Amino acid sequence: MANYFAHESAYVDEGAEIGEETKIWHFSHVCGQAKIGRNCSFGQNVFVANNVIIGDYCKIQNNVSLYEGVILEDYVFCGPSMVFTNIKTPRCEYPRNTSDHYGKTLVKRGASIGANATIVCGVTLHECAFVAAGAVVTKDVPAYAMVAGVPAEIIGWMSSYGDVLEFDEHGYAIDFIGAKYQQISDQEVIKVS
């Protein structure tokens, strides 16, 4: 007996590894070689391809497709209808449709991706990165960075709790729960306590 919930309209192919307390909702499809952690939530019409790896406590909103090459660490949020790609130069006449062709995309712990954002394959979203709705990410996003636009650029910094960070004259900021951050450069922020 499964230790997870799948709605009667969802398809979970034989062989898929799904952690305890995960919930898979209406019209979703999980392929047989996917690996999904504990306590995840998959909204309506989510597709999880073979060889996708998803950590614990991830939330995947409606209409998201996780194609081969995508790895989500723990506590990742994927907003409604956001898009992952896995091939940089697709062509119908000359298909690139094997594992050797797929670019890898890594989304590290605590990162959030807004509704309708696009993540072009081959990038890493570092810890607690925040991608604004509608952004198109074409390069790596540093830890704690907030990015927006097409192509996405850094517009600020956000704590792991979700507060926008305002740095003092010494380059330090403290969020609502008392965590302290230091801005090292215009491309790097670290959590110091």
N, C-alpha and C positions, 0 to 999 in steps of 0.2 A: 504494500500500500504506500502511495506517495505521501511524503511529508510536506508537500506544497499544495497550493490550490491552483487549479486551472479551470477556467470557465468552460462550460460544455461546448461552446463554439470555438474554443482555442484548439490548435493542433500542436501537440508536443511529440516529436518524432522519437522513436525508440533509440535509446543510447544517450539522450541528452542528460547531462548532470545538472540537477537543480537542487539548491539548498533548502533547508527547512524554512518554513513560514513564508516562502516566496509566493507571490500572487501574480497570476497571469490572466488578464482579462479578455474581453470579447474579441474574437476574430484575430487573435495573435497567433504567430507560428514560430516555434522554436525548433531548429534543425537538430538532427541526431548527434552531431559532434560539438554542440555548444556546451559551455560550462558556465553555470550561473550560481552565484553564491547564495547566502542565507538572507532572509528578510528583505528581498528585493520586491519592487512593485513594477509591473508592466501594464501600461494602460491599453486602451483599445487599439487594435490594428498595428501591433508592434511585430517586427520581423527580426529574428536572431539567427544569423547564418551559421554554418559550420565553422568550427575553429575560433569562434568569438569567445572571449573570456570576460566574464563580468564578476566583479568582487561582491562583497557583502553590502547590504543596506543601500543599494543603488535604486534610483527612481527614474524610470523611463516613461515619459508621458506619451499620449496618443500619437499615432502615425509616425513613429520613429523606426528606421531600419538600421540595424547594426550588421554591417557586412563584414565578410572575412577580412581579417587584418586589424580589426578594432579590439582593443583591450581597455576595459574600464577597471580601475582599482576601486577600493571601497568608497562608499558615500558620494558617488558621482550622481549628479542630476542632469538629465537630458530633457529639455523643454519640448512642448508640443511641436511636432512637424519639423524638428531640427534634422539636419542631413549630415551623414558621414559618407564620404566617397572612398573608394579603394583603388581606383585606377586614375592616373593623372592624364593619360592620353587615350581615352576610349575611342574605338572605331568599330562600327558594325561589320564592315567588310573584312577587317582583320582583327578578329576578336582576341581580347586579352582576358581570358576567363579561367585561369588556373591559379593555384596558390602562389606560384612563382611570380605571377604578374602583380599581385596585390600589394599595395603599399601598406605599411604598418602605421597605425595611429594609436598613441598611448594617451589615455586620460588619467591623470594621477589623482590620488585620494583627495576628496573634497571639492573637486572642480565642478562648476556649474555652467551649463550651456543653455542659453536662452532660446525661446521659441523662434522657429524659422531660421536659425543660424545654420551656416554651412561650414563643416570642418573638412578641408581638403586633405587627402591622405598624406601620410609621411610626416606629420607634425606630432609634437608632444604638448599637451596642456599640463603644465606642472601643478603642484599641490595648490589647491584652493584658488586656481585661476577662475575668472568670471568672464564669460563671453556674453555680450549683450545680445538681445533679440535682433535677428536679422543680419548679424555680422557675418563676414566671410573670412575665415581664418586660413591663412596661406603659409604661416610660419609659426614656429614654437612660441608659446605664451609662457612667460616666467611665472613662478610661484607668486600668488597673491595679486597678480596684475588683473586689472579690468580692461578689456579690449572692446572696441566698437568700430563699426564702419566697414567699408568695402574698398580695399582690403582692411582687415581689422588692425587697429593700432592701439597702443596703450593710452588710456584716458585717465587712469588713476590706479589706486591700489585698494584692496579689500582684505579685511581680516578673515580668518577661518570661520569666525562667528557670523560674518556677513556685514560688518560695519565698514563704511567707506573710511579709509585712514587719512587723517589730517596730520602731517608731520610738523613737529616744532622746529625751531631754528637749529637744533642739534641733530635733526633727522630721526627723531623718535615719535612714535604714536602709540596710544593705548586704546584698546577697544572697550566696548561696554562690559565685557566680562573680566577685564583687567589684564588681558594678554598684551604684551609689549612687542612692538615691531620697530625695526631699524631700516631706513632707506640707505642702501649702500651706494647706489648709482641710479641713473634714470632708467636702468633696466633690471635692477635687483633690489628686492626687499626681503629681509629675513625676520623670522620670529625669534625673539631673544628670551622671552619668558612667558 
